[in-house]
Amino acid sequence: MTALPVLALLVLAQAPAPAEPPPEGDSILLAPKIGFFKSTTPLAGAPYLALEAGYVTPLLGRRLAIVVEGNFHQPKVSGALSDPQLTLGEQQYQLTEREIAILLSAVYRFEGALGSITPYAGAGPGLYLHQATAQAFGANTVEKEGTVGFQLLGGAELRLGPGGLFLEAHYHFTRVGFLTTGKVNVGGLLAASLGYRLRL
């Protein structure tokens, strides 16, 4: 045997194996999430809770997933109202914005890009259900509205056991037109959410 075939075999043996798509049985994704959300308004940041269910499609080498997420957060803002025209003097107020959202996302998963770490990115529409409760002047005012918006997401997942531990960021855009808030984007940046994504 000449040296050339031996050299070729050695090079092939050292070449990294191409990234493989996830196994055929790992098509269902389930994940609880917990994080911190800050809207683009003066509302304070608040804990963010979510539950995700997804399906890894056969498209793009089984790297495209369709994901549905339901989430909840309830930020608040408080302060004092003072004006010479207020006969009762300075008044304290508190505004609570409760938001429940249902999100639909197309997510591309870069399987095998960084070994056991899988970066991913996605986007899609969302249905946002808002309830604003204002407490001022000894009375409560409640306003409700449903709006459509959109969201962008990105994250990285570390393979661990039957699934993966992940860190994820979200940006939401959705507007409301309450009397208590005016017309504003009450979406914003989900600074970070942590969770464990189970693959079935």
C-alpha positions as CSV (number, residue, x, y, z in Angstrom):
1,M,0.0,0.0,0.0
2,T,1.4,3.4,-1.0
3,A,1.6,6.4,1.5
4,L,-1.2,8.4,-0.4
5,P,-4.2,6.1,0.4
6,V,-2.9,5.8,4.0
7,L,-2.8,9.6,4.3
8,A,-6.3,10.0,2.8
9,L,-7.7,7.5,5.3
10,L,-6.1,9.4,8.2
11,V,-7.5,12.7,7.0
12,L,-11.0,11.2,6.7
13,A,-10.7,9.7,10.2
14,Q,-9.9,13.1,11.7
15,A,-12.6,15.0,9.8
16,P,-15.5,16.1,12.1
17,A,-18.7,14.3,11.5
18,P,-21.5,16.4,10.0
19,A,-24.1,17.7,12.4
20,E,-27.0,15.3,12.6
21,P,-30.6,16.3,12.9
22,P,-32.4,15.3,16.1
23,P,-33.6,11.7,16.4
24,E,-37.0,11.0,14.7
25,G,-38.7,10.2,18.1
26,D,-37.8,13.6,19.6
27,S,-40.6,15.7,17.9
28,I,-42.6,17.0,20.8
29,L,-41.2,19.9,23.0
30,L,-42.6,20.7,26.4
31,A,-41.1,23.5,28.6
32,P,-42.0,25.5,31.7
33,K,-40.4,29.0,31.8
34,I,-39.8,31.6,34.5
35,G,-38.2,35.0,33.9
36,F,-38.4,38.7,34.4
37,F,-40.3,41.1,32.1
38,K,-40.0,44.9,31.7
39,S,-42.4,46.8,29.5
40,T,-41.5,49.9,27.5
41,T,-43.9,52.0,29.8
42,P,-43.2,53.3,33.3
43,L,-44.7,50.0,34.7
44,A,-42.2,48.2,36.9
45,G,-40.6,44.9,36.0
46,A,-42.5,41.8,37.0
47,P,-42.0,38.0,37.2
48,Y,-42.9,36.2,34.0
49,L,-44.4,32.7,33.9
50,A,-44.9,30.6,30.8
51,L,-45.6,27.2,29.4
52,E,-44.5,26.1,26.0
53,A,-45.5,23.2,23.7
54,G,-43.9,22.6,20.3
55,Y,-43.5,20.3,17.4
56,V,-40.3,19.7,15.4
57,T,-41.4,19.5,11.8
58,P,-39.7,17.4,9.1
59,L,-38.8,20.7,7.3
60,L,-35.2,22.0,6.9
61,G,-33.6,18.8,8.2
62,R,-36.0,18.7,11.2
63,R,-34.6,22.0,12.5
64,L,-37.8,24.0,12.2
65,A,-40.2,23.9,15.1
66,I,-43.7,25.3,15.5
67,V,-44.2,26.5,19.1
68,V,-47.2,27.6,21.1
69,E,-46.7,29.4,24.4
70,G,-49.0,30.7,27.0
71,N,-47.6,33.3,29.5
72,F,-48.6,35.6,32.3
73,H,-47.1,38.7,34.0
74,Q,-48.6,41.5,36.1
75,P,-46.5,44.7,36.4
76,K,-47.5,47.7,38.5
77,V,-46.7,51.4,38.9
78,S,-47.7,53.7,41.7
79,G,-47.2,57.3,42.7
80,A,-48.9,60.5,43.8
81,L,-51.3,62.9,41.9
82,S,-50.9,66.5,42.9
83,D,-52.6,69.5,41.2
84,P,-53.9,72.8,42.6
85,Q,-57.3,71.9,41.2
86,L,-57.5,68.7,43.3
87,T,-59.7,69.7,46.3
88,L,-58.7,66.6,48.3
89,G,-55.0,67.4,48.0
90,E,-52.3,65.0,46.9
91,Q,-53.7,61.5,46.1
92,Q,-51.9,58.2,45.9
93,Y,-52.6,55.9,42.9
94,Q,-51.6,52.4,41.7
95,L,-52.0,51.0,38.2
96,T,-51.8,47.2,37.7
97,E,-51.5,45.9,34.1
98,R,-52.3,42.1,34.0
99,E,-51.4,40.5,30.7
100,I,-52.1,36.9,29.5
101,A,-50.7,36.1,26.1
102,I,-50.9,33.2,23.6
103,L,-48.0,33.2,21.2
104,L,-47.4,31.2,18.0
105,S,-43.8,31.0,16.8
106,A,-41.8,29.5,14.0
107,V,-38.4,28.6,15.6
108,Y,-35.3,27.6,13.8
109,R,-33.0,25.4,15.9
110,F,-29.3,25.3,14.9
111,E,-28.9,21.6,15.9
112,G,-25.3,20.5,16.2
113,A,-23.9,24.1,15.6
114,L,-22.0,24.2,18.9
115,G,-21.9,20.6,20.0
116,S,-24.2,20.0,23.0
117,I,-25.4,23.7,22.8
118,T,-28.2,24.5,20.4
119,P,-28.8,28.2,19.6
120,Y,-32.3,29.0,18.2
121,A,-34.3,32.0,17.0
122,G,-37.9,32.6,16.1
123,A,-40.8,35.0,15.6
124,G,-44.5,35.1,15.3
125,P,-47.8,36.7,16.2
126,G,-49.4,36.8,19.6
127,L,-52.9,37.4,21.1
128,Y,-52.6,39.6,24.2
129,L,-55.4,39.8,26.8
130,H,-55.0,42.9,29.0
131,Q,-56.7,44.1,32.2
132,A,-55.7,47.5,33.7
133,T,-56.9,48.2,37.3
134,A,-56.4,51.7,38.6
135,Q,-56.8,52.5,42.3
136,A,-57.2,56.2,43.0
137,F,-59.5,58.6,44.8
138,G,-60.9,55.8,46.9
139,A,-62.2,53.9,43.8
140,N,-61.2,51.1,41.5
141,T,-61.4,51.4,37.7
142,V,-61.0,48.2,35.6
143,E,-60.5,48.2,31.8
144,K,-60.1,45.2,29.6
145,E,-59.0,44.7,26.0
146,G,-57.6,42.1,23.7
147,T,-55.0,43.0,21.1
148,V,-52.9,41.3,18.4
149,G,-49.1,41.8,18.4
150,F,-45.9,40.1,17.5
151,Q,-42.8,38.8,19.2
152,L,-39.2,37.9,18.5
153,L,-37.2,35.3,20.5
154,G,-33.7,33.9,20.7
155,G,-32.0,31.5,23.1
156,A,-29.6,28.7,23.6
157,E,-30.2,25.2,24.9
158,L,-27.7,22.9,26.7
159,R,-28.4,19.2,26.1
160,L,-29.1,17.6,29.5
161,G,-30.8,14.3,30.1
162,P,-33.9,13.7,28.0
163,G,-34.1,17.4,27.1
164,G,-32.2,20.6,27.6
165,L,-31.7,23.5,30.0
166,F,-32.2,26.8,28.2
167,L,-31.8,30.6,28.6
168,E,-34.1,32.7,26.4
169,A,-34.9,36.3,25.6
170,H,-38.1,37.7,24.1
171,Y,-39.3,41.0,22.7
172,H,-43.0,41.7,22.5
173,F,-44.9,44.5,20.7
174,T,-48.6,45.1,21.5
175,R,-50.5,48.3,22.0
176,V,-53.5,49.2,24.2
177,G,-55.7,52.3,24.3
178,F,-57.0,52.5,27.9
179,L,-58.2,55.7,29.5
180,T,-55.8,55.0,32.4
181,T,-52.7,54.3,30.2
182,G,-53.3,56.1,26.9
183,K,-52.3,54.5,23.6
184,V,-49.0,52.8,24.4
185,N,-46.9,49.7,23.6
186,V,-47.2,47.6,26.8
187,G,-45.0,45.0,25.2
188,G,-41.3,45.1,26.0
189,L,-38.2,43.0,26.7
190,L,-38.2,39.8,28.6
191,A,-34.8,40.2,30.0
192,A,-34.3,36.5,30.5
193,S,-36.2,33.3,31.1
194,L,-34.9,30.0,32.3
195,G,-36.5,26.6,31.8
196,Y,-36.0,22.9,31.0
197,R,-37.3,21.8,27.6
198,L,-38.3,18.1,27.5
199,R,-38.1,16.3,24.2
200,L,-40.5,13.4,23.6
